[in-house]
Amino acid sequence: MALRRVNMNIDEELLTQLDDYASKMHISRSTALSVLLSQMFQSQKAMQTMSDLVVAYNDENSKGHSCEL
């Protein structure tokens, strides 16, 4: 995976939370931000998948098909 450098502005309180997390995990600020962003995107993808499954399940039930879990 290629790494890219980014510059950003961030609220001081949020930066303090990031630094605290990095310190507790014994990782750099940059790595901490990457880990947290990755977790957030994975969580968001999982929630979308669950939502899609619920819609598909409801569609099947509305057609009169029984779906057993």
C-alpha positions as CSV (number, residue, x, y, z in Angstrom):
1,M,0.0,0.0,0.0
2,A,1.4,3.4,-1.0
3,L,1.5,6.0,1.7
4,R,0.6,9.6,1.0
5,R,1.4,12.6,3.1
6,V,-1.5,14.9,4.0
7,N,-1.8,18.1,5.9
8,M,-4.9,18.9,7.9
9,N,-6.4,21.2,10.4
10,I,-7.9,19.6,13.5
11,D,-9.6,20.8,16.6
12,E,-7.3,20.8,19.6
13,E,-9.5,18.6,21.7
14,L,-9.8,16.0,19.0
15,L,-6.0,16.1,18.5
16,T,-5.6,15.5,22.3
17,Q,-7.9,12.5,22.1
18,L,-5.9,11.2,19.1
19,D,-2.6,11.7,20.9
20,D,-4.0,9.9,24.0
21,Y,-5.2,7.0,21.9
22,A,-1.8,6.8,20.1
23,S,0.0,6.9,23.5
24,K,-2.1,4.1,25.0
25,M,-1.7,2.0,21.9
26,H,2.1,2.7,21.7
27,I,1.8,3.9,18.1
28,S,2.5,7.1,16.3
29,R,-0.2,9.8,15.8
30,S,-0.1,9.0,12.1
31,T,-0.6,5.3,12.6
32,A,-3.4,6.0,15.2
33,L,-5.2,8.2,12.7
34,S,-4.9,5.5,10.0
35,V,-6.2,2.8,12.4
36,L,-9.1,4.8,13.5
37,L,-10.1,5.8,10.0
38,S,-9.8,2.2,8.8
39,Q,-12.0,1.0,11.7
40,M,-14.6,3.7,10.9
41,F,-14.8,2.8,7.2
42,Q,-15.0,-1.0,8.0
43,S,-17.8,-0.3,10.5
44,Q,-19.6,1.9,8.0
45,K,-19.4,-0.8,5.4
46,A,-20.7,-3.4,7.8
47,M,-23.6,-1.2,8.7
48,Q,-24.5,-0.7,5.0
49,T,-24.3,-4.5,4.5
50,M,-26.6,-5.1,7.4
51,S,-29.0,-2.5,6.0
52,D,-28.9,-4.2,2.6
53,L,-29.6,-7.6,4.1
54,V,-32.6,-6.2,6.1
55,V,-34.0,-4.7,2.9
56,A,-33.5,-7.9,1.0
57,Y,-35.1,-10.0,3.8
58,N,-38.1,-7.6,4.0
59,D,-38.5,-7.7,0.2
60,E,-38.6,-11.5,0.3
61,N,-41.1,-11.6,3.1
62,S,-43.3,-9.1,1.3
63,K,-43.4,-11.4,-1.7
64,G,-44.8,-14.2,0.4
65,H,-41.6,-16.1,0.6
66,S,-40.6,-17.4,4.0
67,C,-37.1,-16.8,5.1
68,E,-35.8,-18.7,8.0
69,L,-32.9,-17.4,10.1
